[in-house]
Amino acid sequence: MAEFVVARRRTALLSIDLQNCFVEGAAPRGVAVVDAVNRLARACRSAGMPVFQVRHALHVPSDAGLLDEMFPGVFAMLDVTAGTAAWHGAVEVDPTDVRLDKPHFGAFHGTDLEAQLRSRGIDTVIIAGIETNVCCETTAREAMVRDLRVLFMSDGTTTGGVPGMTVEDVQRASLATVGTFFAEVATVDETIARIAAAT
């Protein structure tokens, strides 16, 4: 299992999809994860590390693409103009945070996230948010194939599961896959301690 160095100047937090529709509707541990990510984000800001607040947001119906075929009504759920793509009220979004809208599951697809990270000299990302096995895992895969080191939060992510499996089984399977092939899996407290100890 990989153990990556947390260097403050080269590490950023990607907070994924802490939005009303996911925190309250899709993930049973949604509110607890918001609290955990808020703690992690505060530690990152205190250490001078950038925090990216990423949300799944659709600006026009065509942004939905194939998602609209697979999940009818997805545009209405994630419509920026209607306000349904808004961050959950408990999410602490600081004025220094970078806000990023993504049109699909992964935070790199159809965005300038990679360019923003490279311009800051970032080579390591911390991934937390909702859902573990969908947008968080997709983002971890996208980051790894771009040669970015990934720390993936085991208790700073959550999922609503998939049909035929328990939420716990889906969480465990996703963490096992990510931790084997794409990232180092760690807890929020472990990561905060590593940030505090980093130079």
N, C-alpha and C positions, 0 to 999 in steps of 0.2 A: 504494500500500500504506500502511495506517495505521501511524503511529508514536505510541504512547501514552506519556504521561508516567507514570513510576513514582513515585508519592508514597507514602511509607511509611505514613502515617496512613490512606490511602484504598485500600490494596491488600492483598489476601489471597491465599494459596495454596490451591488446591483440589487435593488429592492424591486421584486417582480409582482405586479398585478395586485397590490393591496387595495382593491377597489370594492365598492359597495356590493356589486353583484357576486363577487367571489367570497369576500369575507363573511357576508351574512347569508349568502344563498348556497354556495357550492361546498364549502369546507367546514366541517364540524369544529375544527380547532382554529378557525379563522381569526377570532379576536385574540386568542392567546399568541398566535404567530405575529399579529400586529404589535403586540406588547414586546415580544422578543426582538423583532426587527427594529422597533424604536430604540431599544436599549443598545443594540448593535450599531445603529446609525449614530447615536450620540457619541459612542466610543470612537467611531471613525472620524466624525467631525472634530472631536477634541484632539485627535492625533494628526489633524490636517489632511485627512484622506478624503477624496471626493466620494459623495453619495449620489448615485443615480436613482431617481424615482421613476421607474418604468411602468407604463400601463398599456394594456391592450385597448386601443382606441381606434375607432373607425370614423373617418371624416365624411365620406360619401359612400353610398351603398356598394359601389364597385370595389371599394377597399376590402370588402369581405371575401371576394373571390370564391374559391371552392368551399370555404367555410359555410357560406350561405346555403349551399346544397346539402352539406353534411349536418348542419345545425340551423334549420330554418328559424328565423327570428334573431339571429346573432347580431345583425346590424342594430336593431332596436335596443338590444341589451348593451351594446358598446358604442352607441352614438354620441360623439363628442358634442354635437350641436344641441342635442336634447338633454345633455348632462348626465346620461346614464353611465358614462364611462368614468365618472368621478372617483377620486380616491376616497377611501373610507374616512369618516370624520375623525377617527382615532389615530390616523397616520400622522406622524409629526414630519411635515414637509418644511424644511428650513429654507430661507431665501437663498442660501448658498448651494442648495441641492440642484443638480441638473435634472430637469424634467424631460422625459423622453417618451414619445408615443410610438408604439409598434403596431403594425397592421396584422401580425400573425403570431404564432405561438412563441417563436424565438425572438430574443431582443436584438439580434444582429440582422435578421432578415428585413430588408426594406427600410433600414435606418442608417444613421451615420455613427452608430455606437463605436464601431471599431476605430474609425478615424478620430473620434473624440478621445478614446482611451490612448491611442498611439500618440496623439499630440501632447498628452500629459505624461508620457513616459510610463504608462501603466502596463505591467506584464502579468499581473495577478488580479483576479476578481473573486469577490465573495458573493455567493448567490444565496438569496433567501426570498421567501414569498410563497405565492400560490399559483398553480398547483404543482406539487412535487414532481409528478410523473408526466406533466404536460409542458407548461411554459418554463418552469425552472429547469427541468431535465433537458429540454430542447435547447435552452440558452447555454447550459453547461456543455453540451455536445458541440454547439456552434463555437463556443469559446475555445475549447480544447483543440479543435481542428484548425484554429487560427493561432495555435501555439501560445495561448494564454493559459497560465496556471489557474486552477479553479479550486476554491474552498467552498464546499457545499454544506449548508447548514442542516443537520439532521433534525433539530428541533425548531429551526427557524423556517421550516417549510411544512406544508400540509396539503392534503388532497381530499377530494370528495369521493375518490375511489372510481372503480369501473364496475359495470354490471357483472355479477357472478363472483365477485371477490370482496372481501371486507376492506374497509379503509386501511386497517392496520397491515394487511397483507400487501396492498398496493404500495403503501409507504415503504415497507421493508424491501420489497422487490425493486422499487425505483432506487432506493439508497444503495442497495447491493450492486445494481448495474452501474450507477454513476461512480460509486467508490471503486469498482474494479477497473473501469475503462476510461473514465473521463475526469475524475476529480479526486481530491482528498475530502472525505466526509468528516465533519467536526461539529461539535455543539456550539451554540452561541456563547456560552460562558467560556469555553476553551478558547474561542477565537478572540473574545474581548481580552482575555488574559494575555494572549499572544500579541495583540495590538499594544497593550500597555507595556509589555516587555521589549517591544521592537524599538530599534533605533532609527 
